[in-house]
């Protein structure tokens, strides 16, 4: 058994095929960015509904179904996007889960700060909640941009 080295033409064809597959995997990573943007959109849409209420503790008959519709449609969209992913890179998946972890940590800090400083006190206007949510969603947007940029 003698294995001969590939010809330069065969080697060049193999490298071109590997580069083509790498580009396809990077394109699939964009689906992860869309999922992060979907999570951010759900989060911001629910905050927008709650920020328009005069008193979020007494939401009324419209806010509950509206929030439920936002959550269900957002969840369905994220599942559909997730099912379309055929392959992903190690860097893409690490960025995705790292972004989710950073979002949870950062959002916890924003919520704790909002409560401690009484930014969310009952006497405060309801748009304070929306501003806190917008600030809390920054990690999702940044990581989606990082994945998209790759």
Number of C-alpha atoms within 10 A of each C-alpha: 3 4 5 6 8 10 9 9 9 11 12 12 12 13 12 12 12 12 12 11 12 14 12 15 18 19 18 18 26 21 23 25 24 19 22 25 20 20 21 22 17 19 19 18 19 19 21 19 19 22 19 16 16 13 15 16 9 9 14 12 8 9 17 13 11 15 18 12 13 18 17 13 13 20 16 12 16 20 12 12 15 14 10 11 15 11 12 18 15 11 12 24 14 11 20 22 14 15 22 17 14 18 21 16 13 17 20 13 13 17 17 12 14 16 12 11 9 12 17 18 13 11 9 12 16 21 18 16 21 20 14 18 22 16 14 22 22 17 22 26 18 16 24 26 16 16 23 17 10 11
